[in-house]
Amino acid sequence: MEKRVWNVSDLDGCEVFSLEGERLGVLSDVIPSGSNDIWVVRSGPPEQKEILIPALASVVTEVDMVRRRIVVALPPGLKEIYDA
């Protein structure tokens, strides 16, 4: 699979959604971590809840820079960790 590369500054502020259409929040930071980056997505008023999403080709299914929208296929159980 082709490796996708985005400019971090371009991704900042994009809304992040699950495959099911649930708004997860806004991408607010990127943490470099060796083999792949980790995206920090904040939600809730005022964007206080945080979820860390691995920026992997198997997870990031769509990046629409025109609409400032990212769609992700969350790994099983990832969201539940943050819902607890």
C-alpha positions in Angstrom: 0.0 0.0 0.0 1.2 3.5 -0.8 2.4 5.5 2.1 0.5 8.7 2.5 2.2 11.9 3.7 0.5 15.0 4.9 1.9 18.3 6.0 1.1 18.4 9.8 0.3 22.1 9.7 -2.4 21.4 7.0 -4.1 18.7 9.2 -4.3 21.0 12.2 -8.0 21.8 12.9 -9.5 19.1 10.6 -12.6 17.5 11.9 -12.2 13.7 12.5 -15.0 11.2 12.0 -15.4 7.5 12.5 -16.4 5.3 9.5 -19.9 5.3 11.1 -20.1 9.1 10.8 -19.6 9.8 14.5 -17.7 13.1 15.1 -14.7 12.2 17.2 -13.3 15.8 17.4 -10.7 18.1 15.9 -7.2 17.1 15.2 -5.1 19.4 17.4 -1.6 17.9 17.6 0.6 15.2 16.0 3.0 13.2 18.1 5.9 11.6 16.2 6.6 8.1 17.4 9.1 6.2 15.3 7.2 4.1 12.8 4.0 6.2 12.7 2.7 9.4 14.0 -0.1 9.6 16.7 -2.9 12.1 16.0 -4.3 13.9 19.0 -8.0 14.5 18.5 -9.9 16.7 21.0 -13.7 16.9 21.4 -16.3 18.2 23.7 -16.8 21.8 24.8 -14.3 23.4 24.6 -12.4 20.4 22.9 -11.3 19.0 26.2 -11.7 15.2 25.8 -8.8 13.6 24.0 -8.3 10.5 21.9 -5.0 9.3 20.5 -5.3 7.8 17.0 -2.4 6.0 15.2 -1.8 7.6 11.8 -1.7 4.3 9.9 -2.9 3.5 6.4 -5.2 0.9 7.9 -6.8 3.5 10.2 -6.9 6.7 8.1 -9.3 6.0 5.4 -9.9 9.5 4.0 -8.3 12.9 4.3 -10.3 15.6 2.5 -8.3 18.8 2.7 -10.9 20.8 0.9 -13.6 20.0 3.4 -11.1 19.8 6.3 -12.4 16.3 7.2 -10.6 13.1 8.1 -12.3 9.7 8.3 -10.8 6.9 10.4 -11.4 3.2 11.0 -10.7 3.0 14.7 -9.0 -0.2 15.9 -11.3 -2.4 17.9 -11.6 -1.2 21.5 -9.7 2.1 21.0 -12.6 4.4 21.5 -13.9 2.4 24.5 -10.6 3.1 26.3 -11.3 6.8 26.2 -15.1 6.4 27.0 -14.4 4.8 30.4 
